[in-house]
Amino acid sequence: MLTCHRLAAASAALALALSPATATFAQARKAPAAAAALQPAASPEALGFDSQRLARLDAYMAKVVADGRVAGMTTLLARHGKVVSFRTHGKKSLATGEPMSRDTIFRIYSMTKPITGVGMMILFEEGKWRLDDPVTKYVPEFKNLKVVKSVDGNGVMTLEDMKRPPTMREVMSHTAGFGYGLGDEHPVDKLYREKGVLGGTMQEMIQRTAEIPLMYQPGTSWYYSSSVDIQGYIIEKLSGQSLGQFLEQRLFRPLKMVDTAFYVPPAKAARLAPVYVGNKDTGKIEEAKRIFNSDLPTYLEPPRMESGGGGLVGTTMDYARFAQMIANKGELDGVRILSPAAVEMMGTNMIPKDVLVNSNGTTAARFNEAVGFGLDFMVMNDPRVAGSLEGRGSMSWGGAAGTWFWVDPTNDIVFVGMIQRLGGTGGDDLGAAARTLTYQALVHPER
């Protein structure tokens, strides 16, 4: 059975930055609302939006559904802790015709990664690890990893010893050198697929990873990887709990993320949206059954391995509550998960200035100086240079079934978009379109 990690990068749009994004959280124009978070706003205008201009967002997303690019979607926009817009479009199921609902449960795939990163930072604040510790301190199985020195025209690798083990900073910023198995262009990725690195238990994942060389010397490049699954293993070792137990106790229950988990129990099974894929021959979408020659997981029973890199399911509102906690500098509804400094650290670019890469293991465009990567979040260092209207310091990520979100500390905005289509949306990137259509409607950002 296919584990969700293999799908993790199919729709993520990434870029690398070489300049830091710091102190942005101090620039938010208003403090988080004192009342309960994510209640409806009095009006879009009360929070600086023009209703007529904001209608362009709904019209665009409705057309995406009408054009048959996706079966359905939900979008949630919030500012200053108030919901400006929470819309549903289209159908949850094409087979039954059931309309999309606000409480639909989606496969969020790689949007699991920032949640796992917050779990890591909870343990960081308890003094259980440090950013520049070698990962071998917590995963001794990695002490004898080899490194790819070169690859010849036949794909044969020449290996060398590690100059040093990867650090925890590098594990959390995809600069450690691990592969993923999402493609087969690089022989290391081929080995990840052949050995089924992400198809067994947590311990089997570590053992199989230890048998495969790193793609490069730690800290010298960037490649989207299985490193967040490794973080999940480290959370288990440091906490003495399973990853699911830890996240439920320390994150989901405190934040009232009542539908977020590693599988859907029978009582909620009817709310789980099917996942679709585009048919290249017909141009239409159809229910996805297999990918990478493997069956898709059903998410209706506990998995063999709780994947920190891509295993969670959840609702739009659940993820919005997580994102609002980040926007609030680590707190939601009086419950503190992290300190403001820890959230700021996660939103600070960690990619070394001398790391210049052309490929990052996903389908994204080349990296540039405007967009960086922090600790399990993409970070917007210079949005105008990047061609975006969002605020400086925005933190974001996406998932393989087309889901996306961002947290904008400069404008105190949270956005979550959920769809259910693997391998792209059959047209323009919805996350990029949502950003443009959201911010063109923010005509009074001072409010």
GIWO-V736986 format. One record per backbone hydrogen bond with DSSP energy under -1.0 kcal/mol. NH is the residue of the N-H (numbers start at 0). CO is the residue of the C=O. If there is no record, write none. Layout:
BEGIN
nh | co
NH | CO
NH | CO
END
This chain:
BEGIN
nh | co
1 | 294
5 | 2
6 | 3
7 | 4
9 | 6
26 | 23
37 | 80
40 | 82
46 | 43
47 | 44
48 | 43
49 | 440
53 | 49
54 | 50
55 | 52
56 | 53
58 | 54
59 | 55
60 | 56
61 | 57
62 | 58
63 | 59
64 | 60
65 | 61
66 | 62
67 | 64
68 | 63
72 | 88
73 | 417
74 | 86
75 | 415
76 | 84
77 | 413
78 | 81
79 | 411
81 | 78
82 | 38
83 | 76
84 | 76
86 | 74
88 | 72
90 | 70
91 | 97
92 | 97
96 | 92
99 | 89
103 | 100
104 | 270
105 | 313
107 | 311
110 | 107
111 | 108
112 | 109
115 | 111
116 | 112
117 | 113
118 | 114
119 | 115
120 | 116
121 | 117
122 | 118
123 | 119
124 | 120
126 | 123
127 | 122
132 | 129
134 | 165
136 | 133
137 | 134
138 | 134
141 | 138
142 | 139
144 | 141
146 | 159
147 | 213
148 | 157
149 | 157
151 | 155
154 | 151
157 | 149
159 | 146
167 | 132
168 | 130
170 | 166
171 | 167
174 | 169
189 | 185
190 | 186
191 | 187
192 | 188
193 | 189
194 | 190
196 | 191
198 | 195
204 | 200
205 | 201
206 | 202
207 | 203
208 | 204
209 | 205
211 | 208
213 | 145
214 | 176
218 | 174
219 | 216
222 | 173
223 | 359
225 | 178
228 | 225
229 | 225
230 | 226
231 | 227
232 | 228
233 | 229
234 | 230
235 | 231
236 | 232
237 | 233
238 | 234
239 | 235
245 | 241
246 | 242
247 | 243
248 | 244
249 | 245
250 | 246
251 | 246
252 | 247
254 | 250
255 | 252
256 | 251
257 | 255
259 | 256
260 | 312
263 | 298
267 | 264
270 | 267
271 | 268
272 | 104
275 | 419
276 | 285
278 | 283
282 | 278
285 | 276
287 | 274
290 | 293
293 | 290
295 | 288
310 | 306
312 | 260
313 | 105
318 | 314
319 | 315
320 | 316
321 | 317
322 | 318
323 | 319
324 | 320
325 | 321
326 | 322
327 | 323
328 | 325
329 | 324
331 | 334
334 | 331
336 | 329
337 | 329
342 | 338
343 | 339
344 | 340
345 | 341
346 | 342
347 | 344
349 | 372
354 | 351
367 | 15
371 | 378
373 | 376
374 | 345
375 | 171
377 | 395
378 | 371
379 | 393
380 | 369
381 | 369
385 | 381
387 | 382
392 | 379
393 | 390
394 | 406
395 | 377
396 | 404
398 | 402
401 | 398
403 | 416
404 | 396
405 | 414
406 | 394
407 | 412
412 | 407
413 | 77
414 | 405
415 | 75
416 | 403
417 | 73
420 | 400
421 | 275
432 | 428
433 | 429
434 | 430
435 | 431
436 | 432
437 | 433
438 | 434
439 | 435
442 | 440
443 | 47
446 | 443
END
